[in-house]
């Protein structure tokens, strides 16, 4: 994997973690619905990124 692709994956992962963190910090009362919604929205992309990182 080239550096550019790895950087893009890292940026997407960081953005996702920031979204989850924002929910937990700003709206903890909605975490039980908003966090699963984030995974539903971004889960396929996260799985594809994880697969790309583990390829030879």
N, C-alpha and C positions, 0 to 999 in steps of 0.2 A: 504494500500500500504506500502510495506516495504521501509526502508531507502535507500537501494541500488537502487531500481527502481526509487525512487524520485530523487536521485542523478544523475542517467543516464538521466532522462528527463531534469533535470536542465542543465546538460552539453550540451545536444543536443540543447536546447533552446539558451543557451549562444553562442554556435558555430554559430547558425543561425543568431542571432543578430549581431555577429561579422562580418559575411559575408556581411550582409546588410550595416552595418556601414562602412566597407571597401569600398564598392561600392560608398556610398555617399561621403566618404572622398577622395578616390583616383581617382574615375572615375565618377563624378557627371553627366557628359554629357551622360553617358550610363545608368543612373539609371532607365530611363523609360523602358528599355528593360531587363536589368540584374536583377532587383529586381523581376519583375513578373516571370522571368525564375527560380529564386531561390524558389519562392513560388510554382511554378509548379513542381520543382524537389523534394522539401521537404514538400509540403503541406499535403500529406496523412499522413506522419509520425507526423507532428505537430498536425494534427487533432486527430490522435490516442493517442498521448501523452495528449492532452487536455481532451479527454474522460477518459483516465485512471486516471487523477488527480481529476476528478469530481465524480468518482465512490465511493460508500460507502465502 
